[in-house]
Amino acid sequence: MRVRGPIPTLIAIALAVGACGGSAVPADDPSAGVPPPADTGSGPTGVLLWLHDGARTWPPHLWALPLDGGETARVDLPIVEDAIDWDWAPDLSRIVWLEDIQDGVPAARLVMGDPDGSSPTVIGELRNRDDYRGRAWSHDASRFAYAAYTDAGSTLTVVDAASGTSTEIESWADPVPVDVDWAPDGSGLVVGVAGDGAKAGVFTFAADGSDDRRLSERGAWRVRWSPDGSAIAFESSDHPGPTGIYLVAADGSGEHRVSPPDVVEMGPVWSPDGAWIAFASERDAEGLPVAGEARHQPLIDAGIYLMRPDGSDVRRLVEPVESGWVETWDWFASWPPGGG
């Protein structure tokens, strides 16, 4: 579920689907070499999952927002004792959840199973639940990658879904925040390493951890590979400016900021057809942060928006909230698991 901050509880809020002014790409940077989506005339389709919290309960409420005009519905999470986080495979056939073990050592473990919580297989153990960092299913649901803090630093692990076998493919000597996503064809991974040091940046790897390549030197808190494989969207701080969304071509060229220079925006998620990016933003909230403020927590007083990959055609999906926080989580072609 990619929750990155303290958890207050949910309140239901009104949703509005409407248009607002789009952010223009600078005249001297027309898309900066990032190819446009193949179909720029389509409307958004599929179902966006998002979080909003305002009251202090666990687990936080998760909402499914159909983008074809359907009604927003609260997601019924699998009933698994002590589960606190869930990641569905793209085809909704499998699920990974995090279990918080009370008074245990280790204090948390990762489990893979069926969407209803049955057929569990332990795929990893962690010191505590906060050590679980970035994670992503491959598009064919055959593999699951996740990052974790360990006593030795940070690690990136790939799990084979059929056998449950885990393979550590990369490690860092320091506990750096790491996020990960798969190439659309499963041939490799994109990894975002946060921070400002020499280790920070956006990297690609082969699926076995070899052939690493640095695409950006910006510390990245979330990375997402476009469905056509041409570009990568990532969240980064533009010191001394606010956190925003960037795009870079998969060959490392054309890096540029898509977010306005003075607005905090986070959590880019590609639509299944690659024509849209969903994100959380404070662009319509009152009391916007002053320029220079960099934040990496879910946004308070924020809404959820859509935009084209070049930053145009911005549409607000979820109104800014007055309390708690909102965060985009994932975008599926269909919902719910099992068809229903």
C-alpha positions, 0 to 999 in steps of 0.5 A: 500500500506504500504508506510512508508516514504516521497513520491517522484514520479515514473519513469519507470525503466527497469526490469531484471529477472535473477539469482544472488548468493544466501545467504547461511544459516550458517553451524551451523544453517541449517534452524534453525528448520523452515520447508522447503516449501512442494514444493521446485522445483517449479518456482515462479508463480502469480503476484507481486505488487511493488512500485518505486518512483523518482519524487514527485507526489501522488499517487505513481505508482504501478506496477504488475509484472507477474512471469511467464514471462509476461510483467510488467504493471502499475496498474490502481488504483480505481478512488476514490476522495481523496483516497491515499492508497489501500489494495485488498482482496486476492480474489480481490473481495473487497478493502479497501482504505484510504481517505485523508479528506481536512480540516476535523476532523478527517483528514482521514478515512478507507473505504471498497468497491468494487474494482472499488470504488463503494459501499463504507462503512466507517470502521474507522476514523483516526486523519490523514493519517500517523496514518494508520499503518499495515493492512491485509485481512484474506485469505478468505476475510471475515475480515480486520485487521489494526493498527492505532495511536490514541491520547491514543497510538496504537490500533489493530482493526478487521473489519467484511467485511460482516457487516462493524462492527469494534472491537478493539482487542488490544491496546498499551499505547504508539504510537508504530508502529504495523504491522499485518497478519492473520494465513492462517486458519483465527484462529489468527493474528501475530503482529509485534511491532517495537522499542527496549522496553519491548513492542517490538517483534513478537506476536500471538493472537487469532482472538478476541485478546485473548491467546497472545504469544510472539514469538520473542523479536526483534522489528518487522516492518513487519510480514508475516505468511507463507501460510502453517502456519508453519513459520513467516517472519519478518523485524527487526533491528539487532542492531547494524547491519542493518535491515534484514529479519528473520524467526521464526517457528510458535511455537516460535522456530528457530528464525534466520536471513535469510538476509546477516549480512551486507546488508539492506533488508526489506519487506518480502512477501510470495508467495501464495504457500509458496515456495518463499519470495519476498523482497527489498534489497541493496545487488547489489546497489552501496554505501551500507550502513555501518554495524550498520546502521538501517533503516525502510524506503523504500529502495533507490538504492535497487532492488526487489528479490526472495529467498527460505525461507532458504535464498537460490536460490536468484533471482533478479526481479527488478534492483537497481534504481538510484533515488527514492525508491522501495518496495515490496507490495503484492503477488497475485495468479492472477491479475487484479481484475475482471479477464481481 
